[in-house]
Amino acid sequence: MKKTLFFMICFLFAKEITFSQTISASRYGASVAQWADGGEGWDNFPLLGVHYIRMPIDVSKGAIIDNFFLKTYDTLISRAQRHGLMVYAIINPRKNSGQFASTSEVAGAINSIVERYDGDGTGDLSGLLYPIKNWEVCNEVMYGTFANTPGTPGYPLWSSFTLTQYLDYMDTAKSVIKNTCADCNLFNGAQLLPPTDMFPSVCDLTAAIPTGNGPDIIDKISYHNYTQYFQIKKATEDFADCGIGDKPIWITEAGMQNEFIQDSSLTQEENAKRTVKSFAYVFTKGVERLIFTTMRAGVGDPESIQWESLLDPQTGAKKKVFWAYKKLIEKTDYFTSVDTITPHNDSTIFAIKFIVDGKPVYVLWADTNKTINIKVSGPLNGLFITNSVPDDTLGNFTTQYKTVSGNPVSIDISSEAIFVEEDLINANRNIETENFKVYPNPANDKLFIDNLNGNYENYIEIYSADGKLLLKQKTEKTNNEINIHHLSKGIYFLKLNNEKYSEVKSFVKD
């Protein structure tokens, strides 16, 4: 139900709203560790429901940014968009013969790369569906002692790199990107941990930019953190202190690996619990978007990163954290507002209200078992209460229906977050239709649709990722079989309509 409005908007062509404009409003993403075909199981991205992906573009001294250079990125970006993903691009300088590219070389590279993918119709990648509008320069940049001392995070990758070079790069990037793509956003080289906890700091940009742009040098903040709640309160205080407190924050590497470093006995159940709570919480602190650190860690990665990742590094199997993240996305993505409600106190009781498709979705938890009272929207038949952690590794969740009367209503909460949704009296609902199933996903030759409400004429439509209607048929059967052997591999959307209800589900053709 939660994505109904989003996908209906996609098909209101009279308003000239494009598919890429709608998915750009998605709040969630995930990163790739292995870019090769099959390395991550790319079909997992649309199954998860994310629409953003980080992509590094490396530029070395002396690199020639031509069609040959861009061919690799053309392939990756095309693959990403086939899976419904918009790219968050990171231009990284890389040493060649011990030297970094000059400022003029970086300027030329940025101009060519941004022009290729900005979607303005000039020199664009053929078939570009989702223009790249968000650009970071120098991921987790290091300089000074953190770059030149063996054993520190930036050595030897950033050795010999200086603050002056970084400031020159950023000042140049601002000018070149805005000249090429006025509506593109420039991000800082991702801040690792709150600025006062980690040097180098994004705050260096506010004081030392050569042209005096200061805080205006960046449009948005890129931030990395791997602890519960992402130290977001401290980070936002630090950002405000250095004059960028008004900038939207993207946590472009978000995960729980440091929790495992602190306590290696933590289970995957705990990984899922902490991920959901942390992701939901930071939206109340000015975070605009979250990108999970790694879809599938490599078998050679540190144990903490393997523990954190959404897929098992050895087998590729989906872990509980995968399904928990998917459920969070299903319940809260495309929210139009978010705030805390009574009795939230930011320490022992957490009560967050998202508005999704014009309806509230409450995310509630506490440090220990408690009973709280929350004020709801109006007279209710009851509440749908869904656990945020799956019962198993197959993605099955427990949902309970609680009959209520009066307002506020009492709800039992614990250290595991729950999703609470209202069943309003006289609401226009159709439970049988809401629970229709589409499987298998991914699918090969046939797609099965079960649990349709046979009391209505149901219309089934299949759309491509760019919004083209590929199939439409009417059915009064509760269970249906659709032949999709003729469809190319990729992500598709199945839309169900009847006189009472409309909903869209995504599926992948394998």
N, C-alpha and C positions, 0 to 999 in steps of 0.2 A: 504493500500500500504506500510505503513511504516515498517511492520514486515516481508515483503516478503523475503528479503535477509536472515534474521535470520532463518526463518523456512526452506527455501531452503537449507541452510547450514546443518540443522538438518538431511536432507535426502541424503546428499552427503556421503554415507557410505564408498565410496572408500577412502575418506580422513580420515576415522576413527575419525570423530568428533562426540562426544556423545551428547545426548540431555542435560544431566546435565551440560556439558561444555558450551553449548550455553546459557541456561537460567542463568547461573552464571554471564553472561555479562549484565544481566538486571540491571537497575539503581534504581528500585523502589520496595518498600515493604510496608507492613502494619502490625500492631500489633493486637494481640488478648487480650481482657479483660476477656473473659469467654471461658475456654478451653473445656467445656463439649460439647457433640454432639448437634448441633443446636444452641449453645449459641451465635455464631456470624453469623450463616448462612454461613457455610464454602464455599458454592458455590459462594459467593460474591467475594472471592479472585480471582479466575480465570476470573470471569466476569469483575472485575476491571482491571485485566491485570498485577497485581503485581506478583513477583516471589521470594520475600524474606519475612520472618516472624521471629520475635524475639521469643525466647523460654527460659524462666528461668528454670534452673535445680538447685534445692535447696539441699545443703549438710549441715547437722547438725553434731555437735560433736557426735561421737559414731555411726554415720550412717554406715551401712554395704552396700557397693556398689556391689550388686549381681544381679542375674537375676530377683529376686522379686522386688528389688528397681528400676531396669531399665524397668520393664514391662510397667509402666505408660508412660514413655517417648518413649518407642518403639511404643506404640499405637498412641501417638500424632505425632511423627515424620512420621510414616506410613500414618497417615491421611493428614499431611501436604504435603507429596510428591504425594499423590493421587490427590491433588489439584494444582500440579505444583509449589510447594513452596520449596525453599531451606531454611534451618534453620540457623539463626544467634543465637548461643547458649550463654547463660549467666550462668556461674557457681556462685551461690550465697551462701556464708556461712551463716548459720542460727544458732542462739543460741539454746542450749539444756541445761536445768538446769542452765541457766544464763551464760553459757560459749560457746565461739566459738570453732570450730574444731582446733586442733593443725596443725602446718605447715605440719607435716608428714601425718596426716589424710587427709588434703586437697590434698597433692601430690598423695596419693593413689587413692582418688576419681577422680581426674582429669585424671590420667592414665587410670583407668577403663572406664570412660565415653568417653574420646576421642577415645580410642581403639575401643569402641563399634560402633562409628559412623564415623570413618575417611575414610572408604572405601578401606582399604588396603588389604582386603581379610582375615584378621586375627581377628577372634572373632566378625565379623561385624553383625549388625542387619540383619536378613534374609530378602531378597528382597530390601535392601537399594539401592535406585536409585540415590539419591543426597547426597553424603558425606558431612558432616559438616566440613567446613574448616575455619570458623571464630568463635573465642572464646573470650568472655569477662569474666573477673573475678571481682566480687564485683560491681554490678550495682549501680551507684550513691553512691559510697562509702562515708561514713561519719566518722569522728573521731575528737578528740579534743572537743571544745566547741559546735560544731554542732552535736555531738553525745551524749553529756553528760548533756545538759541543757534542762529541760522540756520546750516544746513549740518550739524547734528548729527542722529542717527537719529530723535529724537523731535519734531523741529521741522518743521512747525507743529502736527502732530496733537495732541501732548501739551503744547503750550505753556500755561503757567499751572497745569498739574497739579502737585500737591505730594505729598511723601511722606506727609504727614498725611492727605490725602484717600485715598491708596491704603490706608493702614493702617485707616482708618475703613471703607472698602469691604470689605476682607478680613475684618475683625472682624464686620461686619454679615453678610457672606455666610456665614461659618461658622455663626452663630446661626440664620439664616433657613433655609439649606439643610438643616441637621441637624434642625431642627424640622419641616420639611416632608417630608424623606426621610432617615430615620436611617441607611440603608445607602448613601447617596450619598457620593462622595469630592470634596473640595475641593482644587484645585490652585492653586499660585501663578500670578501673571501670568508667562508663560513666561520662564525665565532664558535670555538670549542669551549664549552662551559661558560658560566657568567664571566664578564670582563674582569672583575676584580679577583677572580679565581684563576685566570689564565692569561698569560702574555704569549703572543701578541693579542691585541684587543681591537675590536671594531671601533672603539672610542678614539684610537689613534687617528682615524679618518676625520673626526670632527675638529681636530685641532691643527692639523698639519698639511692639509691639501694645498698644493702650490697656488691654485687660483683663488683660494678663499671660499670655495663652495661649502666647506665645512659639513654640517649635518645634511645638506641638500645633495651631497655627492651620491648618496644612495636613495633609492625609492622604497626599498623594503629590506628587512634584516634577515639574513640566513644564520641559523643557530643550530648547533649540534649538542645533544645531551643524551645520556644513557642511564639516568637514574629515575626512580619513581618521582613523578610530577615534574621532572626535568629542571629542577631548581628554578622554576619559572618566576617565582616571586622575587628572588634575588636578581635574576637576569633583567627583569623589567625595571627594577630599581636602578640597576647599573646603566641601562640604556637611557633612562630618563635623566640620570645625573650627567651624562655626556651629550645631552641635547637631541637624542633621537627617540625619545619616549613616545612620540606620535607615529612612529613608523610601524606598519604591520609586520608581524613576525611570522616567518615560516621556519618550522623546525624541520630541516631538510635531511637530518639523520636522527631518527627518533626510535629508541628501543630500550631494553632493560639489561643490557650486557653488564653494566657496572653493578647492578644488583647481584648478579651471579658472582662477580669478582669479590664482593663483600661477603657472600654466603653461598658457597658452592653446593650446599645441600638443597637449594631451592628446586622445586619441581616445575614441570611444564604447566601444571595447574596454576602455580603462583606466577609464572611468566605471563600467562593469559590474564589473570586477575589484575596484576599491576599495569599491564599494557592498557587495558580498557579504562581503568580509573585515571591513569595519567593522561591519556589522549582526551578523554571527556573533560577533565579538569582544566587543562591549559587553554581551552577555548574561552573560558571565563576570564582569562588574563590577557586577552588581546592577541592570541595566536590566531592567524588566519588560515594556515594550512599545515598539514603534517605529512611527512613522507617516511614510511617505515624503513629502517636502515638497510635490511637485506631480506629479499625474498627467500633465497637459498644460499647459505654460507658455503664456502669451500671446505673440503675435508681437511685442508691444511691451515685453515684459519684458527685463531685462538679459540680455546674451548668456550669462552664466554660469548663469542660471536656465534658459534655453532649452536649454543644453548638458546640464544636470543632469536635466531632466524625463524621465519614462518614455516619453512619446509625442512624436513630432516636432511642434513647435508649428505648423508650416506645413501639414502633411498629415495629422497624426493617426496616422501610421504608428508601429508598435511598434518601439522601438529595442532594441539588445542589452541595455541595462540593464533594460528591462521583462522580458525573458525570463529574465535572470539572477536578478532579484528573485523572479519566479514560481517558478523552480527552487529557490531557497533556501526559500521558503514550503512548497513540496511536500515538501521533505526534512526540515524542522525544525519546522514549526508544530505547536502543541499538545504541545511537549516537556514532560516532567514534571520533568526535571532537566538541568543543564548544568554542566560543569566542564572544567578543563584537565587534560591527562594528560601524562605523560612522553613525549617530551622537550621539552615546551613551556617556553620561557624568557621569553616576553613581549616579545621584541625581534627575534630573528632566526628563531626557529622557533615556529610557532603550531599547537598540536594541541588541538582542542576536541572534547569528547564530549557529544553530546545523546542523551537517552533519549526515543525517540518510539515509542508503542505498545509499550513494554516492550523495545524493541530499540535498540542503539546506532547512531547515525549520527555518523561522524567527519568533521570539517571541518578540513582540513590545508593549510598553505602555509608558505612561508619567504621570506626576503628574496632568496635566490638558489637555484639548483638544488641540492638536497641529497637524500640517502637517509637515512631515519630508520627506527627500529624502534618499533613500538607493540604493546602487549599487548592482545590481543583477548579476546572472551568465552569462547571454547572452541575445540574442534577444528573446523577449517574445511575445506570444499571449496575455497573461494576467496573473493575479494573483488570486489564490484561497485564500480568506480571511475568516477565521473561528473564531467566538467569543470563548473565553475561558470559559465563564459561560453559562450554559444551559438556554434555554428560560423557562423551566418548570422543575418539579421534575421527569419527565419521561425520561430525558436525550436527549431532542431535542435541537440541536444547529443551529444557523443561519450561513450559509456559503454564501458568495457573490463572484461573479466573476467580476473582474475589468480588463477591457481592457486597455492595456498600450502601449506606444511607447517610444522609447529612453531608455537611461540608464545614470544616475540613474532614479528611478521612485519615484513619490510622493505618500505618504500614509497618511491617516488621522488616528491618534491614540488618545487614551484617557486613563483614569485610569484603564480600563479593558484591560488586555492583549489580543492580537489577534495572531493567528497563520497564517502566510503568506507562501504560497507555490507557486512555479513557474510553469507556463504552457509554456514550451519552444517551440519555433517554430520548427516544424519538429520532435518534441519528439514522441516516439513510445508509444502512450497512447490509452486507450480504456475505455472511460468514463463509458459506459454501464456495462462493466465487473467490473470496480473498485467499482461500487456501488451495487454489488450483496448483497443480504440479506440472513442471516441464522437465523431462528427463529423456535420455541420459544427458549429462552436461560435463564435458564435451560430447557431441553427438557425431555420428558418422553418416549413415544413410537414412536413418529414420529418427523422428522426434515424436515422443509420446506426451500427450497432454491429458491429465487425469483430474478428477474431482471437479469438473465443471457442473454448474447448477443447471440441471435439465429442465427447469421450469421456464427458462428463457431461451430465446434465439441468441446464441453466442456467435460473434464474428471473430475469427482468428486472422490476424494480419502479421506478416513477417517483413521487417524492414532491414536494409543494409545499414552499416555503420554511418554512412553519409546521408541517411534519411530516405532512401528510395524504397518505395513499396514494391516488394517482390512477389507477394502472394496474399490473396484474400479469399476466405471461404467461410460459409455459414454452416453451423452445426447445432443440433439439439441434443447430441449425444454427450454423455458425461465423460466418456473416455474416447480419445481420438489418437489416430496415427497419421503423421504427415511425412511424406517422402521428401527428403532434402538432399538426395544424392547429387543433384545438379548444382547445388550451391558451392562456391569456392570456399576454401578454408578462411576462417576469420570470425569476427564477432558479429552477431545479429541480435535483433530485438523482436520478440514476439509480443504482440499487443492483443489483449482480449477485451472485447466490448460487449455489453448487453444493455438492456434498458435501465439497469440499476447501477452498473458499475463499469469501470475501465481500469485496467492495470497492464503494466508492461514488465516482462522478465527478459533478461539477456541470456543468450546461450552461445556456445562456440561450436562451429562446424570444424571437425578435425579432418 
